[in-house]
Amino acid sequence: MARVVIPDISSLKHFVGRDFEPSDWVLVDQARIDAFAKATGDNQWIHCDPERARRDSPFGTTIAHGHLTLSLAPMLLQQEIEVKGVRMMVNPGIEHVRLRSPVPSMFIM
């Protein structure tokens, strides 16, 4: 996967709407989901109770919190692009996001 290098801030506008290559895979296992639940206080069974999720969830397993999924964006973005000539980049927020499918946990044996 080749990282896209953007020469400067003013060139960002030329990349609006552009598709990038897929990032590396990220393991979303129960340990990551549980750590996120502990940090946020969101211990809903659909995320934190593998046995109940196996039994009662339409997904057959626990799923990642939507906010956990979104929180991976900065890490994944760093794999995809580099903007030259900047000291730091700040995320001003996300206005239009729709999570189209759940991210199921991966159980490691």
N, C-alpha and C positions, 0 to 999 in steps of 0.2 A: 504494500500500500504506500503510495507516494503522498507525502504531506504537501498541501498547497501552501506556497509561500506568497503572501500578499505584500507587495513592496512598501506600502504605507497606508495610513488611515484613509486618505482621500480615495484610494483605490478600492476600498470596501464596497462602494456603491456598485461596482462592476460585477460583484459576486452575489447580489441580491437575486434570489430565486434559483441559484445554481445548485445542481445536485453534486454531492461529494461521494467519494468511495465509502463503503462501509468501514466502520471502526473495527478495532479488535473486539473479540468477544469479552464480556465481563461476567464473571460468575456471580449469580444472585442465588446464594444458598440460604438455608434457614438461619445460619449464624449471622449473616449480613442483615437479614430481615429482622431478627430478634434484636440486634444491636440498634437498628433504626427505631424499632418500637420502644426500646428502653430510652433512647435519646429524646423521643417525641411524646412518649406517654400514650401512644396509640397501640394498644395491645389487643385489638379486635381479633377474634378467633380466626377469621379468614386469613390473617397474616401469621398468627402465633401459635395456633393449635393444629399441628400436622395431623393428628388422629381424627379430630373433628372435621377438618377440611377434607380429609380422605373420604369420610363418611357422608358429610352434609353439603359440601361445596360442589357446584356444578363443574368446577375445574379439576376436582380429584386430588388437589394438593393445595398447600398454602400459596398465596400470591404476594408479590411485593406491593408495598404501599405505593400509591401513585406519586406521592412526593419523593419517595426513595428513587423511583424511576427517573423523575425530573432532576433529582440532585446529582445524578451521574452525568448529566449533560456537560458541565465544565470539563470533566476529565476526558470525556469522549471528544469534545471539541478541540482540546489541546493536541489530540492525536491527528486531527484532520487539517488544521490550519495554523499558520504562524503569521502574525502581522509584524513586519519589521518596523523599527523606529518607535516602538511604544514602551513606556516604562511599566505600565500595568493596564489591565483591562478590567472593567467593573461591569457586572451584570445589572442593568437597570430594571430587570423584571421580564416576565413573559406575559404577553397580552393575549395571544390566541393559541392555546394548546388544547388538543383533544387527545386523550389516551385511548387509542382505538382497540386495544386488546390488553388483557392482563399479562403480567410477567410472572409465570409460575416459578416457584422455588425449584432449585436443582438439588437433589439429595446426593451427597457424596458418600459412597460406600467404602 
